[in-house]
Amino acid sequence: MPLNLSGTIAAANVSQALFGSSKVNTYQGYQVQNTSSGVLYVEDNGQAATTSSLQVAAGTTYTSPPGCQPEKGVQIMGGTQGQTFVVKAY
């Protein structure tokens, strides 16, 4: 059964953890759906940043490659506090 990691951006322009490296071997991938009106940034190799992370546009979904098990966990960031997202780890 997928793990629901949905939530909101706690602080604007601050990287926050979706799940840590301790969960890496438990799941084989994840999906991030941006349910907000602004861009979200997703990173599976450290801190999320506007310059180097995957951009997930408003209303779109990012699906990690099959077997993705990031050693540093997964981080997310948005430009506005309260941006919403739906995340499922599977």
N, C-alpha and C positions, 0 to 999 in steps of 0.2 A: 504494500500500500504506500503511495507517495506521501512524503512528509510535507505538510503545508507550512511554508515559511513566509507567508504574506504579511505585509505591514505597511508602514509609512516611513518617510524620511524624517529622522529625528532632528537633524540640524542641517541647514543649507550648506552645501559645498564641503561637507565632512564625510569621509568614507566611513561606512558602518558595516559590520559583519552580518552576512546572511546566514552562513554556517561556517564553523571552524574546521580546522584540519582533522580534529578528532572524528568527524563525521565522514571523512573522505572515503574510507573503505566500506562504509555502510551503503553508500549510494553510487550509482553508475552514471549519473547525469542530473541535470536540472533544467528547468524552464523559468524564464522571467518574463512576465507580461506587464507592460507599463500601462497602468490604468489611470495615469495622471495626464495633465495637458502639457507637461514639459519633458525634456529629454532626461533619461536616467543613464548612468554609466555603471557598467558591470566589469569586475576584474577578478580573475581566478589565479592571480600571481602577485598578491600583495594588495596595497591600497588602491582603491578606485580613484581615477583622476580624469579630468576632461581632456587631457592631451594624449593619454595612452590607453585608455580603457575602451571596451566595446560600448558604442552608443546604442541605446534602445529608445527609438523614437516613440512619442506618445501614441498609444493605441496599437503598438506592435509587440511581438513576442520574440525573444531570443531563446533558442534551444541549444544547449551545449552538445558537443560531439558525443557519440556513444562511448561509454567507458571513461568519460572525463572524471578524473579523481584529483583535483588540484591540491598540491601539497600544502599550500598556504590558506586553504579555505576559499570562500567567495565573499567579495565585498561589493557594496552598492553605494552610489552617491547620486544626489539630485541637487539642482540649483535652488530649490524652494522647500522649506520645511513643510511637512505634511503631504508631500507627493505620495501617491499610493501605488502599490505594486502587488502582484500575485506571483508567488514563487512556489514551485513544486520540485522537490528532490525525489528522484525515483531510482 
